[in-house]
Amino acid sequence: MKTKALWAIGILLIAGLAVSRHILTIYFGLNILAAVVALVLHEVSHGIVALYYGDHTAADRGRLSLNPKAHIDPFGTVILPALLLLLHLSPLGYAKPVPIDPSRMRNRRRATLVVAVAGPLTNLVLSLVAGIVLRLYIYSTSYSSTGPLLSGGNSPSALLGYFWIYFGVINAVLFVFNILPIPPLDGSAILRRILGEGRYALVVGNMKFFLPILLILVFIFPALLAHLFSPVINTWLSIFVPTSAII
């Protein structure tokens, strides 16, 4: 019941804000779709790599499915990204963590590190693939010479191009965000490998409130997130999207 109530409250809140700001459009829906797909594939990759090393926990619990229902966290996968979008920010979020049992893995120390970085690396690969597909799409449709890609039109070609842009950007942002060495982000596994268990435990004890505080600051000072990730977004756009296809 609590989960259903959270879903209902979150959806009503997002819908109300979107309607009041006149942004409840198909583009808003594409943004959410891109974020959900990126987060689901991120989590599935953790489970697949864990399975490779002998841990069947995620598979046994149905978490290797591509069905978003198996991975969606009401707040982290839908409500948080949507609220950030309403603030015109990159929609950071998270899905339900894939259950991992290191005791079932071969070469546990190495396996836990590889499983952790599998998620961010998946986002990096998806970002690069989206960029390549977008470049091919732009040239095949002659967007670079016939008109802007982000003109706000609702034609199928414009919507498809917009999706690939946003899918590439959100995956680039998720890659950078998740490799930050802040518990419980995936990058903390790299920090654990460098510091060792003893010193890592001390660091975790001092940093356990860092991420919640960062999220609170983002909502109080929305420009903070833009400053943190605008270099990532601008770099991706400069590589994969010709200027003539935007303006």
Residue pairs with C-beta under 8 A, 6 or more apart in sequence:
3 74
6 74
6 75
6 79
7 74
10 74
10 75
10 78
10 79
10 82
11 78
13 79
13 83
14 78
14 79
14 82
14 83
14 86
15 24
17 83
17 86
18 24
18 28
18 82
18 86
21 86
23 86
26 154
26 159
27 152
27 159
27 162
28 85
30 159
30 162
30 163
30 166
31 81
31 85
31 91
31 166
31 170
32 78
32 81
32 82
32 85
32 91
33 163
34 163
34 166
34 167
34 170
35 77
35 81
35 91
35 93
35 170
36 68
36 72
36 77
36 78
37 68
37 167
38 123
38 126
38 167
38 170
38 171
38 174
39 71
39 76
39 77
39 93
39 94
39 95
39 174
40 66
40 68
40 71
40 72
40 95
41 66
41 122
41 123
41 126
42 95
42 119
42 120
42 122
42 123
42 174
42 178
43 63
43 71
43 95
43 96
43 97
43 98
43 119
44 63
44 64
44 65
44 66
44 71
44 98
45 118
45 119
45 121
45 122
46 58
46 97
46 98
46 100
46 115
46 116
46 118
46 119
47 58
47 59
47 63
47 64
47 98
47 100
48 64
48 118
49 114
49 115
49 118
50 57
50 58
50 98
50 100
50 105
50 111
50 115
51 58
51 59
51 64
53 105
53 106
53 107
53 111
53 114
53 115
54 104
54 105
54 106
54 111
55 100
55 101
55 102
55 104
55 105
55 111
55 115
56 104
57 99
57 100
57 101
57 104
58 64
58 98
58 99
58 100
61 99
62 70
63 70
63 71
63 98
63 99
65 71
68 77
71 77
71 95
71 96
71 98
72 78
72 95
72 96
73 94
73 95
73 96
76 93
76 94
76 95
76 96
77 93
77 94
77 95
77 96
78 93
80 91
80 92
80 93
80 94
81 91
81 92
81 93
82 91
83 219
84 90
84 91
84 92
84 93
84 218
84 225
85 91
87 219
87 222
88 222
89 218
89 222
89 225
89 226
90 169
90 170
90 173
90 225
90 226
90 229
90 233
91 170
92 173
92 174
92 177
92 225
97 184
100 112
100 115
102 108
102 111
102 112
105 111
105 112
105 115
109 193
112 189
113 189
113 190
113 192
113 193
115 189
116 186
116 188
116 189
116 190
117 179
117 186
117 189
117 190
119 178
119 186
120 174
120 175
120 178
120 179
120 186
120 187
121 175
123 171
123 172
123 174
123 175
123 178
124 171
124 172
124 175
126 167
126 168
126 171
127 168
127 169
127 171
127 172
127 175
127 236
128 168
130 164
130 165
130 167
130 168
130 171
130 240
131 168
131 236
131 239
131 240
132 240
133 164
134 161
134 164
134 165
134 168
134 240
134 241
135 240
137 143
137 160
137 161
137 164
138 144
138 149
138 161
138 241
138 242
138 245
141 157
141 161
143 149
143 161
143 245
144 242
144 244
144 245
145 244
148 244
148 245
148 246
148 247
149 158
149 161
149 162
149 165
149 241
149 245
149 246
150 161
150 162
150 165
150 245
150 246
151 158
152 158
161 245
165 237
165 240
165 241
168 236
168 240
169 233
169 236
169 237
172 232
172 233
172 235
172 236
173 229
173 232
173 233
176 229
176 232
177 185
177 229
178 185
178 186
178 187
179 185
179 186
179 187
179 190
180 187
181 187
181 188
181 190
181 191
182 188
182 207
182 210
182 211
182 214
183 203
183 204
183 207
183 208
183 210
183 211
184 211
185 211
188 204
191 200
191 203
192 200
195 203
217 224
218 224
218 225
237 246
